[in-house]
Amino acid sequence: MKRRIIRIDESLCNGCGLCATACHEGAIGMVNGKAKLLREDYCDGLGDCLPACPMKAITFEVREAPAYNEAAVQKIKAVKAAADAPNCLQNFPVQIKLAPVTAPYFADADLLIAADCTAFAYGNFHRDFINGRVTLVGCPKLDGVNYSDKLTAILQNNDIRSVTLTRMTVPCCGGLSYAAETAIAQCGKDIPLQIVTISPDGQIIK
C-alpha cells in the first residue's frame, strides 16, 4: 500500500539519537552512529521525530510501505513499560517455605501470595500486584509441601488486612489456592481473599 512514512537522510544525520528517543513506536534506531528506520510497520506517519532532529535529516514521503501495525506497537510499549517499572518488593525472603512466621513487615499488611510462574507470565506484575503488598511466593508441586499450616501461622500471628492470591490456569496451582483458603478458614480471623487467575499468555482470566 502507498502511505506517508518518514525518510531519513543519513548524509545529514549527526547521530545524536534524539529522533529515536522521540519515536514512541520504536520504529527508529541507531545503527553505526546513524539513525535508521528499522521497522516501517512501526512508523505511524505522524512524525513526532521530525521536530526532534536538529539537522533536518527527517522528512515525509509517500511510497509503498507496510501498513502501520498498531497491535504490535502496543505490545512493544507494554513490554517496555514493564521493563521500566520500578522494583516494588517490600520484603525478603519471599519464598513461603523460607519466610518467617512473624516479621515487622507483616504488621497491618496486604498480603500477596503468588504462584512462582505468575510474575513471569504477567508483564506488569510488580506494578499491579507487588506494589503496596508484602509478597510470598511458592509452588506446591515443585516444593512438594502443603503450605496451609505455614500460612495459617502467618495469618494468626500478624495483623494481615487482606490476601490476594495470583495463580496460573494450570491445575497444579490449585494447591496454592487450597492452602490459602484453608489458612483463612483456620486462622480464626475474617480476612478478605481475592484469587486472580492468569493465563500463560499473560491475560487475567478472573
N, C-alpha and C positions, 0 to 999 in steps of 0.2 A: 504494500500500500504506500501511497505517497502522503507524506505528512511533514509538518515542521519539526525540525530537530536541530540541535546545536552543531556547529562546526568549529573545531579548534585549529588555529594556525600555529603550528609548532615553531615556526620561524620567529614568531613574535613572543612566544611563551618564555617567561624568565624562571619558571619552575618554583614560584612562590607557594603554590598549593592552595591558594585561597579559594579557587573555584571548586576544588574537591571538597573543601570544608562546607562551602555554600550549597553544594548539591545534596539536598536532603534525601534524595532517592538512591545515592550511591552509584550513579552512572559514571562519574568521573574518578579517575585515579591517577597517581603519579607513576610513570614508567621511565626509567633512565633520566630522571630530572625534568621530564616534560609531562604536561597534562595530557591525558588520553581519555577519549570517550570509550570506556571499557564495555559498557552494555547499552546498546542502542535501545533495547526494550525497556530499560530503566529510565530513559530520558523522557520526561513528560512534555517537553517542548515549551515550558513556561519561562525558562531562562533565568532562574534565581542566580545562576552562576555568572551571568553577563556583567552585572554591575560590580561583582566582586573582583573581576580581573583588572588589574591596574594597567595592563599592556594592551587592552582592547583586542585580545587574541581570540575572543569567542564571539561568534555571530550566529544568526539563524540562517538556515537554508531549508528549502523544500525538496525532498528527494525520497526515493524508495527506502523504506526502513520498516523494521518490525513494529507492530502495534505496541503501544505502551502497556506494560504488564503490571497493572496496579496491584494485583493479588501478590505477585512475587515481591514487589517493593514493600508492601505492608508486612510481609513475613520477615524480610530482612530487617526492617525497622524494629520489629518486635524482638528479634534476636539481639540486635544491638542495644536496645533499651534494657534487656535483661542483663547483658554483659556489663553495662554501665551502672547497674543498680548497686547501691551501697550494701555492704555486708551488715545484716541486721541481727546477727547472732548475739544473744544476750548471756548465754551460759555455756559452760563446758565442764565435764564431758556431756555429750548429747545422747550417747547410746543408752538405752533403757537399762541394760544389764550393768553398766558402769556408773550410772547416775546415783548420787546419794539419796537416801530416803528423806532427809531434811537438808535444806540449804537456804541461805538468805534470799536467793533469787526466787524461791517458791512463794515467798510471802505476798499475798494478795495478787497472785499471778493468773494470767490467762494462759493455759497450758496447751501446747501443740504436741500431739502425738502423731508422728509421721512415719509411714512405711518407707523403708530405705529408697525405693525407686521413685517416689513421688517428686522429690526435688530435681531429679534428672528429667522426668517426663514433662514437668510444668515449668516453662521458662521463667515466669515471674514469681517463683516460689518464695524468694526472700521478701519481695515487696508485698505479696498478697497474703502470705501465711506466717512466715517467721517474724516479720516486723511487729513489735509490740507483744510478742508472746515468748514464753520460755519453752524451749524445744526439746523433745525427747524423740529419739529415732530408733526403730527396730524392725526386725523381720523374723516373725516366729518360726518360719520354715528354715531359714539359714541358721538362726541361733539355737533352734531345737528346744525352745522353752516356752512355757505359758507365762506371760507377763502379768497375769491377773493379780497375784499376790504382791508383786513389787509395786504395781500401780495403785493397788488398794492402800498400801502403806504410805505412799506419797500423798494420796488424797486425804488419808486420815490424819497425817501429821503436819499438814500445811493448809493454809487458807487459800485454796485454789478457787478462783471465781468462775472459771468456765473451762471446758475442754473442747478443743477442735481436733478431730482426727482426720488425717488425709490418708487415703488408701488407693491402690490401683484396682482395676476391674478384675484382676486375676483372683482365683479362688483362695490362694494362699494368704491373701491379705485379710480374709475373713477371720483368721485367728487374732489379728490385731484389733479388729472391731469387737470381737467377742471379749477380749481381755479388757478393753476399755469399758464396755457395757457392764461386765461383771464387777470391775473395780468400783464403778459408780454405785452399783446396787449394794455392794458390800461395805462401802466406806461410811454409811450412815449419814450422808450429807446430801442435800438437794443441789447437785451441780449440773448445770445445763451441758448437754453434749451435742455437738454438731459433727456429722460424718460427711466428708466430701470425697467423692469418688472421681478419680482421674483416669482417663484412657491413655494407652501407650502413645498416642499422637498428641498428648497434651491438652485434651479437651476435658472440661469439668462436666461430668455426667449428672451429678446432683449434689 
